[in-house]
């Protein structure tokens, strides 16, 4: 039985020459989004797919920001890219599941991250949001507010629907 991955450190898979703990958030977000949609998937095949999505990179530098959207489009799911953070809440509320891409900064370190999320009656919930996540992460009633509170920038929301 497939289970959501709450922390990519627990995903113990090679992703290129590195571990999924270091660069696997893209495939983890895709995997979690599939599970949230009620779809089981072959985890090993998914990781291999992402490793070879961009030949030569093989997951060594993470997943390209368009990678998860390409997968869902290829699999026949309607996918929409939303770049205006002010529209994130309304668009995410209409989707069955979303994948959020954002950039972060800690001192001189810069990085990027993917998370799967969806709207619940209580607000937005994400999976694999922080390096210390141990379960679902409650974002509150607004994605824009959550992103502002944490100082995340360069955001893109992929909304995904079931046909």
C-alpha positions as CSV (number, residue, x, y, z in Angstrom):
1,X,0.0,0.0,0.0
2,X,1.3,3.5,-0.9
3,X,1.8,6.0,1.8
4,X,2.3,9.8,1.6
5,X,5.9,10.9,2.1
6,X,6.0,13.6,4.7
7,X,9.7,14.2,4.6
8,X,12.0,13.5,1.6
9,X,14.8,12.3,4.0
10,X,12.6,9.3,4.7
11,X,12.4,8.5,1.0
12,X,15.8,6.7,1.0
13,X,16.3,6.6,-2.8
14,X,19.2,7.6,-5.0
15,X,18.3,10.5,-7.3
16,X,21.2,10.8,-9.7
17,X,24.4,10.8,-7.8
18,X,22.8,12.2,-4.7
19,X,20.1,11.1,-2.3
20,X,16.5,12.0,-2.5
21,X,17.0,13.8,0.8
22,X,19.1,16.3,-1.0
23,X,17.4,16.7,-4.4
24,X,14.2,14.6,-4.4
25,X,11.4,17.1,-3.6
26,X,10.1,17.1,-7.2
27,X,9.5,13.4,-7.5
28,X,8.2,13.3,-3.9
29,X,5.7,16.1,-4.7
30,X,4.5,14.3,-7.8
31,X,4.2,11.0,-5.9
32,X,2.3,12.6,-3.1
33,X,0.0,14.4,-5.5
34,X,-0.8,11.1,-7.3
35,X,-1.7,9.6,-3.9
36,X,-3.9,12.6,-3.0
37,X,-5.7,12.0,-6.3
38,X,-6.3,8.4,-5.3
39,X,-3.8,6.9,-7.7
40,X,-1.2,4.4,-6.8
41,X,2.1,4.5,-8.7
42,X,5.3,2.5,-9.1
43,X,7.6,4.6,-7.0
44,X,10.8,3.2,-8.5
45,X,9.6,3.9,-12.1
46,X,8.6,7.4,-11.1
47,X,12.1,8.1,-9.7
48,X,13.7,6.7,-12.9
49,X,11.4,8.8,-15.1
50,X,12.4,12.0,-13.3
51,X,16.1,11.1,-13.4
52,X,16.0,10.9,-17.1
53,X,13.5,13.7,-17.8
54,X,16.4,16.0,-18.6
55,X,19.2,13.9,-20.1
56,X,22.6,14.6,-18.6
57,X,21.2,16.1,-15.4
58,X,19.7,12.8,-14.1
59,X,18.3,14.4,-11.0
60,X,21.7,15.6,-9.7
61,X,20.5,19.2,-9.5
62,X,16.9,18.3,-8.5
63,X,13.9,18.4,-10.7
64,X,13.2,21.1,-13.3
65,X,10.4,23.4,-12.2
66,X,8.3,22.2,-15.1
67,X,8.9,18.5,-14.5
68,X,5.9,17.6,-12.4
69,X,3.5,19.5,-14.7
70,X,4.9,17.6,-17.7
71,X,4.2,14.3,-16.0
72,X,0.6,15.2,-15.2
73,X,0.0,16.6,-18.7
74,X,1.5,13.4,-20.2
75,X,-0.8,11.3,-18.0
76,X,-3.9,13.2,-19.2
77,X,-4.6,15.4,-16.2
78,X,-5.6,19.0,-16.9
79,X,-2.8,21.2,-15.6
80,X,-2.7,24.9,-15.2
81,X,0.3,27.1,-14.2
82,X,-0.5,30.1,-11.9
83,X,2.3,32.7,-11.4
84,X,0.3,35.4,-9.6
85,X,0.5,34.7,-5.9
86,X,-2.7,36.7,-5.3
87,X,-4.6,34.1,-7.4
88,X,-3.1,31.1,-5.7
89,X,-5.9,30.7,-3.1
90,X,-8.8,30.8,-5.5
91,X,-7.0,28.6,-8.1
92,X,-5.9,26.0,-5.6
93,X,-9.4,25.9,-4.1
94,X,-10.8,24.9,-7.5
95,X,-8.1,22.2,-8.1
96,X,-8.1,18.6,-6.9
97,X,-4.5,18.8,-6.0
98,X,-1.6,21.3,-6.5
99,X,2.1,21.3,-6.7
100,X,3.8,24.5,-5.4
101,X,7.3,25.5,-6.5
102,X,9.1,28.2,-4.5
103,X,12.5,29.5,-3.8
104,X,14.0,30.1,-0.3
105,X,16.9,31.9,1.2
106,X,18.8,31.3,4.5
107,X,21.6,33.7,4.8
108,X,23.8,33.2,1.7
109,X,22.2,29.9,0.9
110,X,19.6,29.8,-1.9
111,X,17.4,26.9,-2.8
112,X,14.1,25.8,-4.3
113,X,11.5,23.3,-3.3
114,X,8.4,21.5,-4.5
115,X,5.4,20.4,-2.3
116,X,2.1,18.7,-3.0
117,X,-0.9,20.5,-1.4
118,X,-4.6,20.6,-1.4
119,X,-7.4,22.6,0.1
120,X,-9.4,21.1,3.0
121,X,-12.3,22.5,5.0
122,X,-9.8,23.9,7.6
123,X,-7.4,25.5,5.0
124,X,-4.5,24.4,2.9
125,X,-2.4,21.4,3.8
126,X,1.0,20.5,2.3
127,X,3.3,17.5,2.4
128,X,7.1,17.5,2.6
129,X,7.1,21.3,3.3
130,X,10.0,21.6,5.7
131,X,13.2,19.6,6.4
132,X,11.7,18.6,9.8
133,X,8.2,17.7,8.6
134,X,6.8,14.5,10.3
135,X,3.2,14.7,9.0
136,X,0.9,17.0,7.0
137,X,1.8,20.7,7.3
138,X,-1.1,23.1,7.9
139,X,-0.6,26.3,5.9
140,X,-3.7,28.1,7.1
141,X,-6.4,29.8,5.1
142,X,-4.1,31.5,2.5
143,X,-1.3,30.2,0.4
144,X,-0.1,33.8,-0.2
145,X,-0.1,34.4,3.5
146,X,1.9,31.2,4.2
147,X,4.5,32.1,1.5
148,X,4.8,35.7,2.9
149,X,5.3,34.4,6.5
150,X,8.1,32.2,5.5
151,X,9.7,34.6,3.0
152,X,9.4,32.2,0.1
153,X,9.7,33.8,-3.4
154,X,9.8,33.0,-7.1
155,X,6.7,30.9,-6.6
156,X,4.7,29.0,-9.2
157,X,1.5,26.9,-8.5
158,X,0.6,24.0,-10.7
159,X,-3.1,23.2,-10.3
160,X,-4.2,19.7,-11.3
161,X,-7.7,18.3,-11.9
162,X,-9.1,14.9,-12.5
163,X,-11.0,14.8,-15.8
